[in-house]
Amino acid sequence: MSVDEEIRKNYNPNALEQQLPALPKVSPTQTNTNIAPPKSLPVTQPAKPQLGVKNLPGSTVKYDKKTALRIKKGTKFKVKSNAYLSDASAKGARFSFITLQPVNQRYLTIPAGTVFKAVVVDSHLPQVTGNGGMLEIMVDSVVYNGNTYYARAKITKANYKKVFVNNIKGKRQYWHGVSKQVDKGQNFYRKTRRASSKLADNPVGIILSPIPTVFGMGVYAVNLVGSPVFALFSKGGRITIPAGSQFEIKLLEDVYLE
């Protein structure tokens, strides 16, 4: 016989179930699926920028203005070029200037032989209306103690001549062109006068001798009146600066050195 049958004989299963304590009444757990998301994401404060330390364009090192050595804005340097320059130099061509004498500043001396690097910003050949060639140069860096630093400078003198607005200009020759046109008419008139004199030396030519002179006078008058118009097609002077020529450069901004 099974164990279950033996239990039923000795115990009343229904009576035992009625003596068990009642289960606690617990309401079913409800999940709220309608929780609204936050209206905005938390804002993260940006990191504070580091002050004092900069790495300027053209510089290979970082520096701190508080401790860096400074070459003052407006400082002038006498330099020489290491390349041939002209109004035909290509835009973007790079070359160097080399200082000819030391320049003293507070706490430092820029020795002779210091290299300033420069670039051709713009150029053009002589143009009509007597406009000369043009060459614009800008210094953009300096090499000091083996490091390259940002430095912005303009040209104030080229071959001992003053340079205005950083443009090295070829000689403007419009009025020279006017003068050349007048001279052409005058020279032609002189030739016709000589031709008339030769014709007057013989009896037959004496009748025709006034013709060259009259023609020469007409050409001379046309050149004299029209010379301002004819000179519009003349070109100005060229720019040629041999390597080793002397320049003067002037700093447009402070230069900070490590």
C-alpha positions as a Python dict, from the first residue, in 0.01 Angstrom:
ca = {
    (1, 'M'): (0, 0, 0),
    (2, 'S'): (121, 354, -68),
    (3, 'V'): (228, 596, 197),
    (4, 'D'): (-55, 831, 95),
    (5, 'E'): (-313, 568, 175),
    (6, 'E'): (-160, 514, 521),
    (7, 'I'): (-172, 889, 593),
    (8, 'R'): (-536, 910, 495),
    (9, 'K'): (-624, 636, 744),
    (10, 'N'): (-461, 810, 1041),
    (11, 'Y'): (-523, 1179, 951),
    (12, 'N'): (-803, 1386, 800),
    (13, 'P'): (-644, 1590, 513),
    (14, 'N'): (-938, 1829, 486),
    (15, 'A'): (-916, 1922, 851),
    (16, 'L'): (-545, 1992, 819),
    (17, 'E'): (-598, 2233, 524),
    (18, 'Q'): (-857, 2432, 723),
    (19, 'Q'): (-605, 2488, 1007),
    (20, 'L'): (-347, 2655, 777),
    (21, 'P'): (-316, 3040, 812),
    (22, 'A'): (-471, 3252, 535),
    (23, 'L'): (-241, 3402, 273),
    (24, 'P'): (-180, 3779, 306),
    (25, 'K'): (-378, 4000, 71),
    (26, 'V'): (-129, 4188, -152),
    (27, 'S'): (-241, 4405, -442),
    (28, 'P'): (-64, 4327, -770),
    (29, 'T'): (228, 4556, -853),
    (30, 'Q'): (152, 4801, -1133),
    (31, 'T'): (421, 4932, -1368),
    (32, 'N'): (378, 5296, -1475),
    (33, 'T'): (468, 5308, -1844),
    (34, 'N'): (371, 5674, -1883),
    (35, 'I'): (673, 5828, -1706),
    (36, 'A'): (772, 6142, -1902),
    (37, 'P'): (1138, 6175, -2004),
    (38, 'P'): (1333, 6476, -1871),
    (39, 'K'): (1266, 6794, -2069),
    (40, 'S'): (1637, 6864, -2132),
    (41, 'L'): (1968, 6690, -2094),
    (42, 'P'): (2195, 6799, -1811),
    (43, 'V'): (2425, 7083, -1916),
    (44, 'T'): (2797, 7023, -1876),
    (45, 'Q'): (3000, 7335, -1807),
    (46, 'P'): (3283, 7383, -2063),
    (47, 'A'): (3635, 7357, -1940),
    (48, 'K'): (3802, 7689, -1870),
    (49, 'P'): (4056, 7787, -2139),
    (50, 'Q'): (4419, 7791, -2044),
    (51, 'L'): (4537, 8149, -2019),
    (52, 'G'): (4877, 8287, -2105),
    (53, 'V'): (5007, 8003, -2322),
    (54, 'K'): (4969, 8036, -2698),
    (55, 'N'): (5106, 7874, -3012),
    (56, 'L'): (5090, 8138, -3283),
    (57, 'P'): (5094, 8062, -3658),
    (58, 'G'): (5445, 8008, -3788),
    (59, 'S'): (5580, 7920, -3445),
    (60, 'T'): (5725, 7581, -3358),
    (61, 'V'): (5717, 7631, -2980),
    (62, 'K'): (5469, 7732, -2711),
    (63, 'Y'): (5536, 8024, -2482),
    (64, 'D'): (5388, 8205, -2186),
    (65, 'K'): (5353, 8582, -2228),
    (66, 'K'): (5415, 8634, -1858),
    (67, 'T'): (5763, 8484, -1872),
    (68, 'A'): (5854, 8513, -2243),
    (69, 'L'): (6114, 8756, -2376),
    (70, 'R'): (5962, 9026, -2594),
    (71, 'I'): (6083, 9216, -2901),
    (72, 'K'): (5877, 9534, -2909),
    (73, 'K'): (5641, 9631, -3188),
    (74, 'G'): (5800, 9896, -3410),
    (75, 'T'): (6156, 9764, -3375),
    (76, 'K'): (6354, 9806, -3698),
    (77, 'F'): (6623, 9575, -3835),
    (78, 'K'): (6875, 9633, -4112),
    (79, 'V'): (6887, 9316, -4318),
    (80, 'K'): (7003, 9173, -4649),
    (81, 'S'): (6817, 8934, -4878),
    (82, 'N'): (6948, 8591, -4975),
    (83, 'A'): (6761, 8578, -5310),
    (84, 'Y'): (6718, 8773, -5632),
    (85, 'L'): (6385, 8960, -5630),
    (86, 'S'): (6191, 9130, -5909),
    (87, 'D'): (5842, 9223, -6022),
    (88, 'A'): (5838, 8881, -6192),
    (89, 'S'): (5884, 8692, -5860),
    (90, 'A'): (5601, 8443, -5817),
    (91, 'K'): (5334, 8509, -5556),
    (92, 'G'): (5400, 8281, -5258),
    (93, 'A'): (5775, 8251, -5325),
    (94, 'R'): (5970, 8225, -4998),
    (95, 'F'): (6315, 8359, -4909),
    (96, 'S'): (6504, 8493, -4606),
    (97, 'F'): (6648, 8815, -4467),
    (98, 'I'): (6962, 8811, -4251),
    (99, 'T'): (7025, 9086, -3995),
    (100, 'L'): (7341, 9291, -4047),
    (101, 'Q'): (7390, 9424, -3693),
    (102, 'P'): (7273, 9337, -3341),
    (103, 'V'): (6961, 9498, -3193),
    (104, 'N'): (6936, 9544, -2816),
    (105, 'Q'): (6608, 9495, -2629),
    (106, 'R'): (6527, 9464, -2262),
    (107, 'Y'): (6679, 9142, -2124),
    (108, 'L'): (6797, 9021, -2466),
    (109, 'T'): (7000, 9106, -2774),
    (110, 'I'): (6904, 8992, -3125),
    (111, 'P'): (7246, 8916, -3275),
    (112, 'A'): (7367, 8989, -3625),
    (113, 'G'): (7299, 8694, -3853),
    (114, 'T'): (6948, 8632, -3717),
    (115, 'V'): (6719, 8497, -3991),
    (116, 'F'): (6380, 8649, -4071),
    (117, 'K'): (6170, 8443, -4312),
    (118, 'A'): (5959, 8627, -4571),
    (119, 'V'): (5713, 8559, -4853),
    (120, 'V'): (5614, 8741, -5173),
    (121, 'V'): (5255, 8849, -5109),
    (122, 'D'): (5188, 9005, -5452),
    (123, 'S'): (5369, 9114, -5768),
    (124, 'H'): (5307, 9224, -6126),
    (125, 'L'): (5507, 9334, -6429),
    (126, 'P'): (5494, 9692, -6567),
    (127, 'Q'): (5151, 9781, -6703),
    (128, 'V'): (5004, 10028, -6952),
    (129, 'T'): (4936, 10393, -6860),
    (130, 'G'): (5299, 10408, -6746),
    (131, 'N'): (5237, 10199, -6436),
    (132, 'G'): (5559, 10039, -6310),
    (133, 'G'): (5613, 9689, -6177),
    (134, 'M'): (5517, 9606, -5819),
    (135, 'L'): (5654, 9377, -5548),
    (136, 'E'): (5495, 9328, -5204),
    (137, 'I'): (5685, 9136, -4934),
    (138, 'M'): (5581, 9035, -4582),
    (139, 'V'): (5797, 8889, -4304),
    (140, 'D'): (5613, 8611, -4116),
    (141, 'S'): (5864, 8446, -3879),
    (142, 'V'): (6203, 8473, -3709),
    (143, 'V'): (6454, 8202, -3614),
    (144, 'Y'): (6606, 8253, -3268),
    (145, 'N'): (6821, 7998, -3080),
    (146, 'G'): (6717, 7726, -3323),
    (147, 'N'): (6343, 7783, -3279),
    (148, 'T'): (6103, 7951, -3523),
    (149, 'Y'): (5868, 8216, -3382),
    (150, 'Y'): (5579, 8405, -3536),
    (151, 'A'): (5685, 8757, -3638),
    (152, 'R'): (5496, 9000, -3860),
    (153, 'A'): (5697, 9278, -4023),
    (154, 'K'): (5683, 9501, -4330),
    (155, 'I'): (5946, 9650, -4561),
    (156, 'T'): (6028, 10017, -4496),
    (157, 'K'): (6339, 10050, -4718),
    (158, 'A'): (6466, 9860, -5021),
    (159, 'N'): (6810, 9936, -5165),
    (160, 'Y'): (6823, 10249, -4943),
    (161, 'K'): (6497, 10383, -5091),
    (162, 'K'): (6188, 10437, -4879),
    (163, 'V'): (5898, 10199, -4936),
    (164, 'F'): (5541, 10319, -4880),
    (165, 'V'): (5247, 10092, -4785),
    (166, 'N'): (5484, 9792, -4807),
    (167, 'N'): (5476, 9808, -5190),
    (168, 'I'): (5804, 9827, -5380),
    (169, 'K'): (5706, 10010, -5697),
    (170, 'G'): (5879, 10047, -6033),
    (171, 'K'): (5913, 10399, -6169),
    (172, 'R'): (5589, 10541, -6308),
    (173, 'Q'): (5663, 10660, -6662),
    (174, 'Y'): (5343, 10806, -6801),
    (175, 'W'): (5484, 11158, -6843),
    (176, 'H'): (5804, 11007, -6973),
    (177, 'G'): (5589, 10837, -7237),
    (178, 'V'): (5431, 11172, -7324),
    (179, 'S'): (5776, 11326, -7362),
    (180, 'K'): (5890, 11035, -7583),
    (181, 'Q'): (5593, 11086, -7815),
    (182, 'V'): (5667, 11458, -7849),
    (183, 'D'): (6035, 11380, -7917),
    (184, 'K'): (5936, 11136, -8192),
    (185, 'G'): (5735, 11408, -8370),
    (186, 'Q'): (6014, 11657, -8328),
    (187, 'N'): (6279, 11419, -8465),
    (188, 'F'): (6058, 11337, -8763),
    (189, 'Y'): (6013, 11709, -8833),
    (190, 'R'): (6391, 11761, -8827),
    (191, 'K'): (6440, 11480, -9079),
    (192, 'T'): (6186, 11636, -9315),
    (193, 'R'): (6363, 11972, -9281),
    (194, 'R'): (6691, 11810, -9388),
    (195, 'A'): (6514, 11645, -9681),
    (196, 'S'): (6376, 11983, -9792),
    (197, 'S'): (6725, 12136, -9774),
    (198, 'K'): (6867, 11864, -10001),
    (199, 'L'): (6587, 11915, -10255),
    (200, 'A'): (6652, 12290, -10261),
    (201, 'D'): (7011, 12232, -10375),
    (202, 'N'): (6907, 12169, -10737),
    (203, 'P'): (6675, 12368, -10968),
    (204, 'V'): (6424, 12085, -11015),
    (205, 'G'): (6396, 11992, -10646),
    (206, 'I'): (6351, 12347, -10529),
    (207, 'I'): (5986, 12329, -10641),
    (208, 'L'): (5923, 12017, -10428),
    (209, 'S'): (6141, 12116, -10133),
    (210, 'P'): (5859, 12263, -9915),
    (211, 'I'): (5659, 11938, -9928),
    (212, 'P'): (5870, 11735, -9677),
    (213, 'T'): (5876, 12026, -9434),
    (214, 'V'): (5500, 12073, -9448),
    (215, 'F'): (5445, 11699, -9399),
    (216, 'G'): (5690, 11694, -9105),
    (217, 'M'): (5510, 11984, -8941),
    (218, 'G'): (5181, 11795, -8968),
    (219, 'V'): (5326, 11483, -8809),
    (220, 'Y'): (5487, 11691, -8536),
    (221, 'A'): (5155, 11863, -8460),
    (222, 'V'): (4970, 11526, -8441),
    (223, 'N'): (5230, 11386, -8198),
    (224, 'L'): (5223, 11699, -7988),
    (225, 'V'): (4845, 11702, -7952),
    (226, 'G'): (4800, 11327, -7929),
    (227, 'S'): (5096, 11249, -7703),
    (228, 'P'): (4880, 11223, -7382),
    (229, 'V'): (4669, 10958, -7555),
    (230, 'F'): (4960, 10774, -7717),
    (231, 'A'): (5141, 10762, -7380),
    (232, 'L'): (4857, 10555, -7229),
    (233, 'F'): (5000, 10251, -7408),
    (234, 'S'): (5351, 10299, -7268),
    (235, 'K'): (5464, 10087, -6970),
    (236, 'G'): (5641, 10183, -6649),
    (237, 'G'): (5978, 10078, -6509),
    (238, 'R'): (6087, 9730, -6400),
    (239, 'I'): (6194, 9621, -6049),
    (240, 'T'): (6514, 9417, -6011),
    (241, 'I'): (6680, 9365, -5671),
    (242, 'P'): (6995, 9148, -5669),
    (243, 'A'): (7064, 8897, -5391),
    (244, 'G'): (7251, 9057, -5103),
    (245, 'S'): (7071, 9391, -5138),
    (246, 'Q'): (6999, 9579, -4816),
    (247, 'F'): (6651, 9627, -4672),
    (248, 'E'): (6499, 9770, -4358),
    (249, 'I'): (6212, 9584, -4189),
    (250, 'K'): (5981, 9704, -3910),
    (251, 'L'): (5786, 9482, -3670),
    (252, 'L'): (5408, 9531, -3683),
    (253, 'E'): (5343, 9327, -3366),
    (254, 'D'): (5528, 9224, -3053),
    (255, 'V'): (5739, 8910, -3093),
    (256, 'Y'): (5753, 8671, -2796),
    (257, 'L'): (6048, 8436, -2753),
    (258, 'E'): (6083, 8137, -2521),
}
